[in-house]
Amino acid sequence: MVSTFNLPPGTGLPGFSERYARFVAALRDEDLLVASSGVGRRVTDTPMDTDSGNPRCHATLITFRDRTQLDAAYARLTRDTAAHHGVQALVAAGLFSCWDMKDDD
């Protein structure tokens, strides 16, 4: 899952990163994800960044083992939303997309 977003005014990257890391650790402890990147900053001053219409400045990447784990994570987040909302409340203009990166059909 790729999440791209901005941080609202008054939300610093270090504080958000710490909260995000705790959120991810809790999901990992429950075997609801395989791995997650840290919070990345967008690099727009390169010709490799061609998405000029996307104003988002930060991104994370979460890896799930399979669709079953992804669905279980979603079910968990909809059942007990406090941790998820704690992170989500600090995100502005969030865009979340899921990708299957396996080579098989």
C-alpha positions in Angstrom: 0.0 0.0 0.0 1.4 3.4 -1.0 0.2 6.4 1.0 1.0 9.9 -0.1 0.0 12.9 1.9 0.8 16.3 3.4 1.1 17.2 7.0 -1.2 19.9 8.2 0.2 23.1 9.6 1.5 22.6 13.1 2.3 18.9 12.6 6.0 18.3 12.5 7.6 15.4 10.6 9.5 14.0 13.7 6.3 13.8 15.8 4.3 12.3 13.0 7.1 9.8 12.2 7.2 8.6 15.9 3.4 8.1 16.0 3.4 6.3 12.6 6.2 4.0 13.8 4.2 3.1 16.9 1.1 2.4 14.7 3.1 0.2 12.4 4.8 -1.7 15.3 1.3 -2.5 16.7 0.2 -3.9 13.4 3.4 -5.9 13.0 3.0 -7.3 16.5 -0.5 -8.5 15.5 1.0 -10.0 12.2 -1.1 -7.6 10.1 1.7 -6.4 7.9 5.1 -7.6 6.8 7.0 -4.3 6.7 6.7 -0.6 6.4 9.0 2.2 5.2 9.6 5.2 7.3 8.0 8.4 6.3 9.6 9.7 3.1 9.9 13.2 1.7 9.2 13.9 -1.9 12.1 15.0 -4.2 10.5 17.3 -6.7 13.7 18.9 -8.1 14.5 16.0 -10.4 13.2 15.1 -13.9 12.3 11.6 -12.5 9.4 13.2 -10.6 6.9 13.7 -13.3 3.7 14.0 -11.3 3.4 17.7 -11.4 -0.3 17.6 -10.6 0.3 15.9 -7.2 0.9 18.3 -4.4 1.6 15.7 -1.8 5.0 15.9 0.0 5.3 12.7 2.0 4.9 9.0 1.4 4.9 5.6 3.2 4.9 2.1 1.9 3.4 -0.8 3.7 4.0 -4.4 2.5 1.5 -7.2 3.2 2.2 -10.8 2.7 -0.9 -11.4 0.7 -4.5 -10.3 0.2 -5.6 -12.2 3.3 -3.3 -10.2 5.5 -4.3 -7.0 3.8 -8.0 -7.7 4.4 -7.3 -8.7 8.1 -5.5 -5.4 8.6 -8.4 -3.5 7.1 -10.9 -5.4 9.3 -8.7 -4.6 12.4 -8.6 -0.9 11.6 -12.3 -0.6 11.1 -13.0 -2.5 14.3 -10.7 -0.6 16.6 -10.1 2.8 15.0 -8.3 4.7 17.7 -4.8 4.0 16.6 -5.6 4.4 13.0 -7.4 7.7 13.5 -4.5 8.9 15.7 -2.3 8.8 12.7 -4.9 9.6 10.1 -5.9 12.8 12.0 -2.3 14.1 11.4 -2.6 13.6 7.6 -3.8 16.2 5.0 -4.7 15.4 1.4 -4.1 11.7 1.9 -4.2 9.4 -1.1 -4.0 5.7 -0.5 -3.5 3.0 -3.1 -2.9 -0.7 -3.0 -0.8 -2.6 -5.5 -0.1 -6.3 -6.1 3.6 -6.6 -7.0 3.7 -10.3 -7.7 4.6 -11.5 -11.2 1.9 -14.1 -11.4 -1.6 -13.5 -12.7 
